[in-house]
């Protein structure tokens, strides 16, 4: 038995839902990555990279090309995010990762990029049916996840809002695709996202009140 066959094998069944190993392990690691991101730990990025590698197998089993592509992007952005946060920590006097709200110009760019990306990817999936059995939700999650990770790498509080919007579509799509554990984890994500959003929001207000310039803003604009 190959590693891929084992990863896509059934781990257990609960409430009539078949949970496969890759879905369970990959999302558990992804859940840890989100918690580490809330704590602003550099280890969030290696955890996201590992989660992405494992979840590629899960999405392959469900024939969700958008999910596979999303995880490949997760792997690439995780490497970039690691470098950005390391630079941000080096520039900060206390060695912490600074967080802030994006400017209106940055928000507009994120919204426009997400909308254009979703239309482009959704159009591709619709034109080539073999890429995804549910093209538009798949494309939405594909691009939305990329937007969320870019916001995280840049220390934007909007990172958490982006994850909430991904969850709204991700939960029903995961269950309907036979990835029950992904669906359950998305529900847990929702609670962590609300908690993390509050924490980052408060930290951004403290820094604004002190009149300090977030370390990441200068580091990432270079």
C-alpha positions in Angstrom: 0.0 0.0 0.0 1.4 3.4 -1.0 1.4 6.4 1.3 -1.2 8.1 -0.9 -3.5 5.1 -0.7 -3.2 5.0 3.1 -3.9 8.7 3.4 -7.1 8.4 1.4 -8.2 5.3 3.3 -11.1 5.4 5.7 -10.2 6.2 9.3 -13.7 5.8 10.8 -17.3 6.5 10.1 -19.5 8.8 12.2 -23.2 9.7 11.7 -22.9 8.0 8.3 -20.0 10.2 7.2 -16.8 8.4 6.1 -13.7 10.2 7.4 -10.5 9.6 5.6 -7.0 9.9 7.1 -5.7 12.7 5.0 -8.8 14.8 5.7 -8.5 14.2 9.4 -4.7 14.7 9.8 -4.4 17.6 7.4 -7.3 19.6 9.0 -6.1 18.8 12.5 -2.7 20.3 11.6 -4.5 23.2 9.9 -6.4 23.9 13.0 -3.2 24.0 15.0 -1.8 26.4 12.4 -4.8 28.8 12.8 -4.3 28.7 16.6 -0.6 29.5 16.2 -1.5 32.3 13.9 -3.8 33.8 16.5 -0.8 33.6 18.9 1.3 35.3 16.3 3.8 32.4 16.4 6.2 31.8 13.4 5.3 28.1 13.7 2.0 28.9 12.1 3.7 28.8 8.7 5.4 25.4 8.9 2.1 24.0 10.2 0.2 25.5 7.3 2.7 24.1 4.9 2.4 20.6 6.4 -1.4 20.8 6.4 -1.3 21.8 2.7 0.8 18.9 1.7 -1.4 16.4 3.4 -4.7 17.9 2.3 -3.6 17.7 -1.4 -4.3 14.0 -1.0 -7.7 14.6 0.5 -8.9 16.9 -2.3 -7.5 14.6 -4.9 -9.8 11.8 -3.5 -12.8 14.2 -3.7 -11.9 15.3 -7.3 -11.8 18.9 -6.2 -9.2 20.5 -8.4 -9.9 23.9 -6.8 -9.1 22.4 -3.4 -5.8 20.9 -4.7 -4.8 24.2 -6.3 -5.7 26.0 -3.1 -3.4 23.7 -1.0 -0.6 24.2 -3.5 -1.1 27.9 -3.0 -1.2 27.4 0.7 2.2 25.7 0.5 3.7 28.6 -1.6 2.2 31.3 0.6 3.3 29.6 3.7 7.0 29.9 2.6 6.4 33.6 1.8 4.6 34.2 5.0 7.4 32.6 7.0 9.9 35.0 5.5 7.6 38.0 6.0 7.0 37.3 9.7 10.7 36.6 10.3 11.5 40.0 8.8 8.8 41.6 10.8 10.1 40.1 14.1 13.6 41.3 13.3 12.4 44.8 12.7 10.3 45.0 15.9 12.0 46.1 19.1 10.2 43.6 21.2 10.5 40.8 18.7 6.7 40.5 18.2 4.6 40.4 15.1 2.8 43.7 14.6 -0.8 43.7 13.4 -3.0 46.4 12.0 -6.1 47.1 9.9 -5.4 47.5 6.2 -5.8 50.9 4.7 -8.8 51.6 2.5 -6.6 51.4 -0.6 -5.3 48.0 0.5 -8.8 46.8 1.2 -10.0 47.9 -2.2 -7.1 46.0 -3.8 -7.9 42.9 -1.8 -11.6 43.0 -2.7 -10.9 43.7 -6.4 -8.3 41.0 -6.6 -10.5 38.4 -4.8 -13.5 39.2 -7.1 -11.4 39.1 -10.3 -9.6 35.9 -9.1 -12.9 34.2 -8.3 -14.4 35.1 -11.7 -11.3 33.9 -13.5 -10.9 30.6 -11.6 -14.7 30.0 -11.6 -14.7 30.6 -15.4 -11.9 28.1 -15.9 -13.5 25.4 -13.8 -16.8 26.0 -15.6 -15.1 25.8 -19.0 -13.3 22.6 -18.1 -15.8 20.5 -16.1 -13.2 17.9 -15.3 -11.4 20.3 -13.0 -14.2 20.6 -10.5 -17.7 19.2 -10.0 -18.8 22.4 -8.2 -16.9 25.2 -9.9 -18.0 28.4 -8.4 -17.9 27.5 -4.7 -14.6 25.7 -5.3 -13.2 28.9 -7.0 -14.5 31.1 -4.2 -12.7 29.0 -1.5 -9.6 28.7 -3.7 -9.2 32.5 -4.1 -10.6 33.4 -0.6 -8.1 31.2 1.1 -5.3 32.9 -0.8 -6.6 36.3 0.2 -6.8 35.3 3.8 -3.2 34.0 3.9 -1.9 37.2 2.2 -3.7 39.2 4.8 -2.2 37.0 7.5 1.3 37.4 6.1 1.0 41.1 6.0 -0.4 41.3 9.6 -3.8 42.6 8.6 -6.7 42.1 11.0 -8.8 41.6 7.9 -7.2 38.1 7.8 -9.9 36.9 10.2 -12.8 38.5 8.2 -11.5 36.7 5.1 -11.5 33.4 6.9 -15.1 33.9 8.1 -16.2 34.5 4.5 -14.4 31.3 3.4 -16.1 29.3 6.1 -19.6 30.3 5.0 -19.1 28.4 1.8 -16.4 25.9 3.0 -18.6 24.1 5.5 -21.5 23.0 3.2 -19.1 22.3 0.3 -16.9 20.0 2.5 -19.9 18.0 3.7 -21.4 17.7 0.2 -18.0 16.6 -1.1 -17.7 13.7 1.4 -15.0 15.5 3.4 -16.9 15.3 6.7 -13.9 16.1 8.9 -13.1 19.2 6.9 -16.7 20.3 7.5 -16.4 19.7 11.2 -13.1 21.5 11.4 -14.5 24.5 9.5 -17.0 24.8 12.3 -14.2 24.8 14.9 -12.4 27.3 12.7 -15.3 29.6 13.0 -15.0 29.8 16.8 -11.2 30.2 16.6 -11.6 33.0 14.0 -13.9 35.0 16.2 -11.5 34.6 19.1 -8.5 35.5 17.0 -10.3 38.4 15.4 -10.9 39.9 18.8 -7.3 39.5 19.9 -5.8 41.0 16.8 -8.4 43.8 16.8 -7.5 44.8 20.4 -3.7 44.6 19.7 -4.1 46.9 16.6 -6.0 49.4 18.8 -3.3 49.3 21.5 -0.6 50.0 18.9 -2.6 52.8 17.3 -3.2 54.4 20.7 0.6 54.3 21.4 1.2 56.0 18.1 3.6 53.3 17.0 4.1 52.2 13.4 3.6 48.4 13.0 6.8 46.8 12.2 5.4 44.7 9.4 4.1 47.7 7.5 7.5 49.0 6.9 9.1 45.6 6.3 6.5 44.4 3.9 6.4 47.5 1.8 10.0 47.0 0.8 
